[in-house]
């Protein structure tokens, strides 16, 4: 492709930006909707199904390879977007996705050790953390901090990538939850990147929303059309969300759109609200396990979705409730961010996390009482 042809394509893209966003959503939705039945057929023919155990939220063996469809659909779209040469960072994302997809796929097939999974996550994270596009050198005045050492910037971005990959993986416990929360978060990023003139990242965000929306149809299904995203899917989505989060933090500080409601100094606070459900749920279970003297990685039924299920909510109601919670937190932050100073915004975010922590503690007690009452009543 010569320079003249590339300029013509880019000009066409700029003048039809909104149509491209809609087209990319439809493309990833359509590809995923087409691919999942193929993945289901292979999984069923080869008997590649998730076994049922005491902690399973399903009663029948279900394929766990939704991530295969995710990977193919997103890679195809990213490859097309790379031809527009909007940014070189898409190559870094493709490399990181491929590594983490293989790690997740191996775990879905034969169960990987925690060491192998963590090594794969670190390797994938390096492609993003050390990308110049995501270099974090300033907090823009958050808590009075401006310029930070490059090494500290690498530590912060690395922590965000690894923490978010694992936090998203942890909420993938019931039908629809990971997909619905992922859709909410990715659509918030679509809004942010569209408003700030970041076309590649807006299209990457809408791609993720398209994939997860198509997946919901099968994840909520019953019988032979049901599928889980598996580790190959949840790790992949967690990586994509961390990719979008790093760009959000590393964007130019004085974009006109960013000055309306979310000042650069407040980005970490805004990000804590955008990622509310995976961040809150992970913090909550780690705190509870440490209080009980257990390992932070020990399995239990203290996740937010377990609490809602114990209250009697169905998978669908629990998933939509947590997705709505994430959306309400983001909306509340945006509506108040123009009115409050940084200190009060920090207080607001801490309050939101604390109140939700106490609320789910109360829900946990109610669920235990209901379970005890039902046992007594059945005697």
VMD Tcl script that draws the C-alpha trace (Angstrom):
set ca {
  {0.00 0.00 0.00}
  {1.54 3.31 -1.07}
  {1.38 6.53 0.95}
  {-1.38 8.03 -1.23}
  {-3.65 5.00 -0.83}
  {-3.07 4.99 2.94}
  {-3.97 8.69 3.21}
  {-7.20 8.09 1.25}
  {-8.16 5.21 3.57}
  {-7.35 7.25 6.69}
  {-9.39 10.20 5.44}
  {-12.32 7.88 4.72}
  {-11.95 6.46 8.23}
  {-11.92 9.91 9.85}
  {-15.05 11.03 8.01}
  {-16.94 7.81 8.86}
  {-15.64 7.27 12.41}
  {-19.03 6.55 14.03}
  {-19.97 4.11 11.25}
  {-16.66 2.31 11.77}
  {-17.44 1.89 15.47}
  {-20.83 0.36 14.65}
  {-19.28 -1.81 11.92}
  {-16.55 -3.16 14.21}
  {-19.15 -4.02 16.87}
  {-21.26 -5.90 14.32}
  {-18.18 -7.62 12.89}
  {-16.90 -8.94 16.23}
  {-20.43 -9.85 17.31}
  {-21.06 -11.71 14.07}
  {-17.71 -13.52 14.07}
  {-18.14 -14.67 17.68}
  {-21.74 -15.72 17.06}
  {-20.58 -17.77 14.08}
  {-17.50 -19.29 15.73}
  {-18.94 -20.41 19.09}
  {-21.18 -23.15 17.59}
  {-18.10 -24.50 15.78}
  {-16.16 -24.53 19.04}
  {-19.09 -26.21 20.78}
  {-19.26 -28.95 18.14}
  {-15.54 -29.76 18.42}
  {-15.67 -29.70 22.24}
  {-18.62 -32.08 22.33}
  {-17.20 -34.40 19.69}
  {-13.87 -34.67 21.54}
  {-15.55 -34.68 24.97}
  {-13.65 -31.56 26.09}
  {-16.01 -30.56 28.88}
  {-15.66 -28.94 32.30}
  {-16.20 -31.54 35.01}
  {-18.60 -30.84 37.87}
  {-17.27 -30.52 41.43}
  {-18.52 -29.26 44.79}
  {-17.74 -25.61 43.92}
  {-19.23 -25.69 40.41}
  {-22.14 -23.42 39.57}
  {-23.32 -25.87 36.90}
  {-24.81 -29.36 37.26}
  {-23.83 -30.76 33.83}
  {-20.55 -30.93 31.95}
  {-20.12 -27.80 29.80}
  {-17.39 -26.83 27.26}
  {-15.01 -24.12 28.52}
  {-13.53 -22.90 25.26}
  {-15.36 -19.64 24.58}
  {-11.94 -17.98 24.63}
  {-11.07 -19.69 21.35}
  {-13.82 -17.72 19.58}
  {-12.80 -14.55 21.45}
  {-9.19 -14.85 20.31}
  {-9.98 -15.51 16.64}
  {-12.56 -12.70 16.39}
  {-10.45 -10.06 18.14}
  {-7.21 -10.99 16.36}
  {-8.94 -10.73 12.97}
  {-10.31 -7.27 13.81}
  {-7.00 -6.06 15.28}
  {-5.19 -7.21 12.15}
  {-7.57 -5.16 10.01}
  {-7.17 -2.13 12.28}
  {-3.39 -2.44 12.13}
  {-3.60 -1.91 8.36}
  {-4.89 1.60 9.09}
  {-1.64 2.26 10.99}
  {-3.45 4.24 13.69}
  {-0.84 3.10 16.24}
  {1.93 0.52 16.45}
  {0.85 -0.68 19.89}
  {-1.62 -3.11 18.34}
  {1.33 -5.38 17.54}
  {2.25 -5.45 21.23}
  {-1.33 -6.34 22.12}
  {-1.48 -9.18 19.57}
  {1.74 -10.67 20.96}
  {0.52 -10.39 24.58}
  {-2.88 -11.86 23.67}
  {-1.30 -14.83 21.90}
  {0.89 -15.71 24.87}
  {-1.90 -15.42 27.41}
  {-4.39 -17.25 25.18}
  {-2.03 -20.22 24.94}
  {-1.54 -20.22 28.72}
  {-5.31 -20.14 29.29}
  {-6.02 -22.78 26.65}
  {-3.50 -25.15 28.22}
  {-5.18 -24.63 31.59}
  {-8.61 -25.36 30.09}
  {-7.28 -28.57 28.53}
  {-4.98 -30.10 31.15}
  {-4.87 -27.69 34.16}
  {-1.70 -25.62 34.49}
  {0.21 -24.97 37.71}
  {-0.10 -21.54 39.31}
  {3.59 -20.95 38.55}
  {3.14 -21.56 34.81}
  {0.06 -19.31 34.66}
  {1.78 -16.50 36.55}
  {4.91 -16.74 34.37}
  {2.70 -16.49 31.28}
  {0.92 -13.45 32.71}
  {4.23 -11.70 33.46}
  {5.52 -12.42 29.94}
  {2.34 -11.08 28.35}
  {2.33 -8.05 30.67}
  {5.87 -7.11 29.58}
  {4.66 -6.42 26.03}
  {2.32 -3.75 27.42}
  {4.28 -2.40 30.37}
  {7.40 -1.67 28.33}
  {5.53 -0.21 25.37}
  {6.40 3.52 25.00}
  {2.71 4.23 24.44}
  {1.95 3.20 28.04}
  {4.94 4.73 29.80}
  {3.66 6.33 33.00}
  {5.91 9.20 34.11}
  {3.43 11.44 35.97}
  {0.37 11.17 38.20}
  {-0.62 14.73 37.17}
  {-1.11 15.91 40.75}
  {-2.86 12.92 42.34}
  {-2.27 13.35 46.09}
  {0.11 16.16 45.14}
  {2.35 13.82 43.11}
  {3.43 14.86 39.63}
  {6.57 13.39 38.03}
  {7.43 9.84 39.12}
  {10.53 7.68 38.41}
  {10.30 5.52 35.31}
  {10.86 2.38 37.41}
  {7.90 3.29 39.64}
  {5.79 3.84 36.53}
  {6.69 0.34 35.33}
  {5.77 -1.08 38.75}
  {2.36 0.65 38.76}
  {1.46 -0.39 35.22}
  {2.73 -3.94 35.81}
  {0.69 -4.21 38.99}
  {-2.44 -2.99 37.19}
  {-2.03 -5.55 34.38}
  {-1.42 -8.54 36.66}
  {-4.03 -7.51 39.23}
  {-6.74 -6.91 36.63}
  {-6.07 -10.14 34.73}
  {-6.48 -12.14 37.94}
  {-9.36 -10.05 39.31}
  {-11.36 -10.54 36.12}
  {-10.55 -14.26 36.16}
  {-11.92 -14.48 39.71}
  {-15.34 -12.99 38.88}
  {-15.89 -15.57 36.14}
  {-17.85 -17.80 38.51}
  {-21.47 -17.77 37.32}
  {-23.32 -17.49 34.02}
  {-23.10 -14.05 32.45}
  {-21.25 -12.18 35.20}
  {-17.83 -11.79 33.59}
  {-19.40 -10.95 30.22}
  {-21.85 -8.36 31.58}
  {-19.22 -6.62 33.72}
  {-16.82 -6.70 30.77}
  {-19.45 -5.13 28.50}
  {-20.11 -2.32 30.99}
  {-16.40 -1.56 31.43}
  {-15.58 -1.74 27.71}
  {-18.49 0.58 26.82}
  {-17.24 3.14 29.37}
  {-13.85 2.98 27.64}
  {-15.55 3.43 24.25}
  {-17.07 6.66 25.55}
  {-13.74 7.86 26.99}
  {-11.64 7.09 23.92}
  {-14.24 8.42 21.51}
  {-14.47 11.68 23.47}
  {-10.68 12.07 23.62}
  {-9.90 11.29 19.99}
  {-8.26 7.86 20.43}
  {-9.80 5.91 17.51}
  {-7.76 2.70 17.78}
  {-8.59 2.29 21.46}
  {-12.26 3.16 20.92}
  {-12.44 0.44 18.26}
  {-10.56 -2.04 20.45}
  {-13.06 -1.32 23.26}
  {-16.10 -1.80 21.03}
  {-14.55 -5.02 19.67}
  {-14.48 -6.44 23.17}
  {-18.08 -5.36 23.76}
  {-19.16 -7.08 20.54}
  {-17.44 -10.36 21.43}
  {-18.89 -10.46 24.96}
  {-22.41 -9.54 23.81}
  {-22.45 -12.47 21.35}
  {-21.02 -14.78 24.02}
  {-23.86 -13.96 26.44}
  {-26.37 -15.65 24.13}
  {-24.56 -18.97 24.56}
  {-23.44 -18.53 28.16}
  {-27.05 -18.06 29.29}
  {-28.23 -20.93 27.09}
  {-29.24 -24.34 28.36}
  {-28.49 -27.74 26.95}
  {-25.97 -28.37 24.19}
  {-25.57 -24.70 23.18}
  {-24.17 -23.63 26.56}
  {-20.49 -22.66 26.83}
  {-18.17 -21.01 29.35}
  {-15.39 -18.60 28.40}
  {-12.82 -20.62 30.36}
  {-9.40 -19.36 31.41}
  {-8.51 -18.83 27.74}
  {-11.35 -16.30 27.61}
  {-11.22 -14.68 31.05}
  {-7.45 -14.14 30.95}
  {-7.76 -12.69 27.46}
  {-10.53 -10.27 28.44}
  {-8.64 -9.27 31.60}
  {-5.59 -8.49 29.45}
  {-7.67 -6.37 27.04}
  {-9.21 -4.42 29.93}
  {-5.75 -3.79 31.38}
  {-4.57 -2.66 27.91}
  {-7.38 -0.09 27.81}
  {-6.74 0.94 31.44}
  {-3.06 1.63 30.78}
  {-3.92 3.82 27.81}
  {-6.43 5.72 29.92}
  {-3.75 6.46 32.53}
  {-1.07 7.36 29.97}
  {-3.12 9.70 27.76}
  {-2.10 13.29 27.23}
  {-3.16 15.27 30.32}
  {-4.88 18.29 28.87}
  {-7.37 16.96 26.36}
  {-10.42 19.28 26.30}
  {-12.76 16.32 26.73}
  {-10.91 15.12 29.82}
  {-11.25 18.49 31.53}
  {-15.00 17.98 31.67}
  {-15.61 15.75 34.65}
  {-12.43 13.75 35.01}
  {-9.28 15.78 35.45}
  {-5.99 13.93 34.78}
  {-5.14 14.13 38.50}
  {-8.26 12.06 39.20}
  {-7.66 9.28 36.69}
  {-6.68 6.65 39.26}
  {-9.89 7.40 41.16}
  {-11.96 7.20 37.99}
  {-10.26 3.93 37.04}
  {-11.10 2.51 40.48}
  {-14.76 3.21 39.66}
  {-14.61 1.90 36.09}
  {-13.15 -1.40 37.37}
  {-15.32 -1.41 40.49}
  {-16.79 -4.92 40.50}
  {-13.60 -6.93 39.77}
  {-11.53 -4.66 42.05}
  {-14.04 -4.65 44.91}
  {-14.71 -8.39 44.73}
  {-11.01 -9.27 44.73}
  {-10.21 -6.92 47.62}
  {-13.17 -8.26 49.60}
  {-12.28 -11.96 49.31}
  {-8.59 -11.28 50.04}
  {-9.46 -9.29 53.19}
  {-11.91 -11.95 54.39}
  {-9.42 -14.76 53.81}
  {-6.63 -12.88 55.60}
  {-8.92 -12.18 58.57}
  {-9.66 -15.92 58.74}
  {-5.95 -16.71 58.52}
  {-6.33 -18.37 55.12}
  {-4.28 -18.00 51.98}
  {-5.54 -15.22 49.67}
  {-5.73 -17.89 46.94}
  {-7.73 -20.47 48.89}
  {-11.15 -21.24 47.33}
  {-14.35 -20.37 49.19}
  {-17.85 -18.98 48.63}
  {-17.18 -15.38 49.65}
  {-17.27 -13.86 46.17}
  {-20.00 -11.28 45.57}
  {-21.78 -13.57 43.12}
  {-21.82 -16.41 45.68}
  {-23.38 -14.05 48.23}
  {-26.17 -13.09 45.81}
  {-26.79 -16.72 44.85}
  {-27.10 -17.64 48.54}
  {-29.75 -14.92 48.84}
  {-31.80 -16.80 46.28}
  {-31.01 -14.81 43.13}
  {-30.64 -16.68 39.85}
  {-27.42 -16.54 37.85}
  {-28.96 -14.05 35.45}
  {-30.31 -11.75 38.19}
  {-27.06 -11.85 40.17}
  {-25.00 -11.09 37.06}
  {-27.17 -8.19 35.92}
  {-27.27 -6.82 39.49}
  {-23.48 -6.67 39.69}
  {-23.24 -5.22 36.18}
  {-25.76 -2.55 37.19}
  {-23.76 -1.86 40.37}
  {-20.66 -1.20 38.26}
  {-22.61 1.14 35.98}
  {-24.15 3.03 38.92}
  {-20.73 3.58 40.52}
  {-19.30 4.95 37.25}
  {-22.34 7.19 36.70}
  {-22.19 8.50 40.27}
  {-18.51 9.35 39.91}
  {-19.02 11.18 36.60}
  {-21.99 13.14 37.91}
  {-20.11 14.30 41.03}
  {-16.60 14.73 39.63}
  {-17.26 18.29 38.44}
  {-18.61 19.28 41.84}
  {-16.04 17.78 44.24}
  {-12.39 18.46 44.94}
  {-9.82 15.67 44.75}
  {-9.97 15.08 48.51}
  {-13.74 14.66 48.42}
  {-13.56 12.46 45.32}
  {-11.07 10.24 47.13}
  {-13.46 10.13 50.09}
  {-16.31 9.24 47.71}
  {-14.41 6.32 46.16}
  {-13.34 4.97 49.57}
  {-16.93 5.35 50.77}
  {-18.31 3.46 47.77}
  {-15.93 0.55 48.36}
  {-16.56 0.54 52.13}
  {-20.35 0.73 51.92}
  {-20.47 -2.02 49.30}
  {-18.18 -4.15 51.48}
  {-20.54 -3.74 54.45}
  {-23.61 -4.28 52.27}
  {-22.35 -7.62 51.00}
  {-21.34 -8.58 54.53}
  {-24.98 -8.02 55.52}
  {-26.15 -9.99 52.47}
  {-23.86 -12.83 53.54}
  {-25.50 -12.94 56.98}
  {-28.98 -12.87 55.44}
  {-28.07 -15.71 53.08}
  {-26.77 -17.80 55.99}
  {-29.98 -17.16 57.94}
  {-32.10 -18.17 54.95}
  {-30.09 -21.37 54.52}
  {-30.38 -22.18 58.23}
  {-34.12 -21.49 58.17}
  {-34.67 -23.72 55.16}
  {-32.75 -26.57 56.86}
  {-34.79 -26.21 60.08}
  {-38.04 -26.03 58.11}
  {-37.23 -29.20 56.19}
  {-36.82 -31.30 59.35}
}
mol new
graphics top color blue
foreach p $ca { graphics top sphere $p radius 0.5 }
foreach p [lrange $ca 0 end-1] q [lrange $ca 1 end] { graphics top cylinder $p $q radius 0.2 }
display resetview
